[in-house]
Each structure stands twice: as structure tokens, then as C-alpha cells.
Amino acid sequence: LENNPCVVHGGSFANIAHGCKSVIATRAAVKMADYVVTEAGLGADLGAEKFLNIKCRQAGLAPDAVVLVATIRALKMHGGLAKSDLGKVSYEALDTGLANLDRHIENLRRLGLSVVGGINRFTRDTEGEVNAMQAYCEKLSVPDALCTHWAEGGKGAEALARSVVKLIEEGTASFKPLYPDSLSVLEKIETVAKSIYRADRVETTRAVKNQLAAWEKAGFGHLPV
């Protein structure tokens, strides 16, 4: 696309797999480019969590920055606005939905990562809504950039690219996986559930506990979940 190289290898959706391209693809790209952008499928609580705690851990990779993509329409839906009403202005729904953005940023920072907000701007987004979202990012000390690459191609993402490069050059990222390999499989599951999804507890049946014990006995207990 627009003469930019792209390495495609693997990459299932994060709800059925780890949701990112293969280690081979990433390592090959790193050898050929100054900057490599890779997508972790779905939300930062799912695709990014798996990308960071599974792929990066196993491959010895450490991201220099994270682009957290958001849209005003999606945030208004998170805020309780019906899909049929997303074209309407609702600062109340947007304000409520921004708590979702806050949680994703918090999760990524918990892993020692620096975040740039990529705001996908669409034609129905009003100046007031955009300003409210940018003000929220500023309150969280998160740099942001408006993106219109869906309409303008690479030109529409130049501001975002410059923000990413600036953040990388600042060198503030210090990636650390969420849990050590030494934890039991159940402890790893509990850590993800409580730290990323904010669960109070994890309930397991005897059959599940027996299965986890069998995996650990077979030598798989050191693997990420």
C-alpha cells in the first residue's frame, strides 16, 4: 500500500489465538526497517495482553511504544448510547465511555509501556467531541494524534507517525511482563483476570484444577497463559 513494505505471516483474531503475527515476521521486519508497526488484534485487554505476555515474552521482544486506537463512536457506545444513535452528539455518553479508554491506558502503563492515542476521526465527529477527547488524553498525560488514513491513506496518519517517533526517541518505555514464568498456571490466570479485567476472584472446578495440574506435571507450567 503506497509502496510501503508489509510482512504478513500468521495473525489470527485474539479471541481464538494470540491475535498477532508470527515471531518470524516481526524479527524479519525489524532487520529490514527502522520502525516496525505490528497489530495486536482486538482491544488492549485482549490482543495487546496476549501480544505482550505471550509473544514478546517468548521472543525476547520489547516494544518501544504503543498506539492505542480509539474512535468517538465506539466510546459513545461504551458510554451506553444505542448503535442507531451514534451519529448524534452526546457528551454524556462520550464522557462515560472515556473511562474505557482510561482503563486500557492504565493496563498498558502497568506493563511499563508508553502510549500514544490514535484518534480515528470520522466525518460525523464534531469539533466539540474531538476537543473533549483530546482534553481527556491531555489530562492523562497521553499524547494524541487525529487520524484520517481511512480516507487519505498515509497522509492521514503522518501526525500519528511523528508522535510515535517522538515518544520512542524519549525512551520512556520499560516493558515488563505482567507475571513471572515461575507462577503456577492458575496463579497466572488469576493475575491476568484481576490485573487486566479487574475480576475480584477466579472460580475453578475440580476438573479444571486437575487439568492444570496435569499440564504442570507434563512440564508446561512455565508457559504463559
Summary of the structure (lengths in Angstrom):
residues: 225
radius of gyration: 19.2
end to end distance: 34.7
largest distance: 58.2
contacts: 631
relative contact order: 0.11
helix: 49%
strand: 8%
